Amino acid sequence: MIEINIRKYLEDKLKVPVYMEHRDREKGSYIIMEKLGGTMRDQIYRSSYAFQSYGDRMLDVLKLNDSLVQAMLVYPDCGASKLDSNYNFTDTSTKKYRYQAVFDIVF
């Protein structure tokens, strides 16, 4: 599963926890990774992933998001990794700062 490889790659590269779902009471900076969907044609997979960067301050979130984008643009274990969109996605219900980057990945 490419999700396991991406998760490990980002944790090693960014030195922050990367989760596939929310945990109870996360603190500090971390990333939530979510597969949005995908297709397969001629044995080539194409999937979209959302990466939500969280932090205690907006500046922390912006720095983490920028580092995430730079890391995913050169992700080595795929045919292509393209940034689809990148935007402020602050969670108004929990009042947590977050940024979201959506990538299309071919593998």
N, C-alpha and C positions, 0 to 999 in steps of 0.2 A: 504494500500500500504506500503510495507516494506521500500520503498525509503524515505518516510516521517519519519519513525521511525529511520532509519539510520542517516538521516540528523540531526534530533534533538539530537540523542545520541552523534554524533560527535561534534556538536556545544556546548553541555553541557560539554562534557569531555575535549575538546581541547581549548575551549574559543576563537575560531576564526569563522568567517562566513563560512558556507558551502552552495554553490550555485549549482543549477542544470544546469545552463548556465551562460555564461559570462555576466557581467553587464558593464555599461559604466564606464571606468576609475577606476577599482578596485585599491586599495592602500594597502600596507602592506601585511600581511600574510592572506591567505584564501585558501579554498579548492573548487575545481570543481568536482562534482560527476556525473558520467555518467554510465548508464546501457548499457552494451555491447551486451547483449542477454541473453536468458534463455530458459529453457524447463520445462515441467511438466509431471510427470509420476506417476501414482498411488497416485494422490493428493499431491505429493511432488514437490515443485518448486526448481529449481537449476538455479541460475543466476550469471552472471559475471558482476562485476562493476569495473570501473577505477576511481581512486581517484587521482586527480592532485593537488599536494601541491605547492603553489606559495609563493614567498617572495621577499623581496628587495635584500637579499644577499643569496649566495649559502648555507652558514652556517644556516641561518634561515630556508631555504627550507629543508635541511637535518634533522634538529631538528623536524620540523613539520611533515615531512614524517615518521620519526621514531616513533613519538608519535601516529600518525595515525595508523601505522602498529600494534603497541602494543595494541591500543584500539580496532581495528577490530579483532585481534586474540582472544579477549575475549568478542566479541559482544554477549550480553546475549539473544537477541530475535530471535535466529535462531538455527537450528539443528547443523550447522557447518559453520565455516568461515575459509577458507584456503587461504593463500597468494600464488598466482600463479606466479607473477613476480613483480619486484621492480627495477626501473632504472631511471637514469638521463634522463629527457625529456625536456631540456631547449628549450624554444620556440624561434627559430632563427628569425622568422618574427617580433615578438614584442620585442625581446631581454629581455624577462622575464625569470628569473630562475624558474624551476619547476622540480619536481620529480613525477613519476607516480608509483602507486602501484595498481596491479590488483588482485582482490579477487574473489574467487568462494564461493558463499553463498548458503546454503541449508536451506529452510524454509517451 
